[in-house]
Amino acid sequence: MSDPAADAFIVQGFRAKSEGAWRWTHDHPVLRFLLPETGPLKFTMDFTLPEATFRETGPVTLAVAINGRPLDRARYDHAG
């Protein structure tokens, strides 16, 4: 997220700038990646649910969709 070209991939739900390589999100953040035709791919995402945020929101469900199709959904019951 600290890459100068990162804004080109952000559709909605992210703060304009954050500290270092991290960016804070709002409800329903959306990213767009355009890839050439490829074979099978593996999706990986690194994120953190800060303790201060968790105290305000409680459990969080994270859903990932690719081309509008659900890929996975996970519920997080604690910060980390």
Steps between C-alpha positions, in 0.01 A plus 500: 500500500799734523577447128444824304273309258279347775218750445441354152376177665275657765132524407352605836519471876863595574646808666699716261833438678618312808824424677760301307378206296164473680172680427193527718173388344139598547197272459503293181844579351537402135818443298524431126780303338508438126692187408582347165356158426680258730481148630394416856607763751533507878349801684686629807415801717671637810283712731478598865201565724635748759397461865364856516280437197381164626388657829267727297381256233504163671526192279564566130407290198733538203363393160708483182343493152669472163309637199195523723517133596560407865843346558505466878359645821649489850385631838756643741402495868813668636756765406819411321 
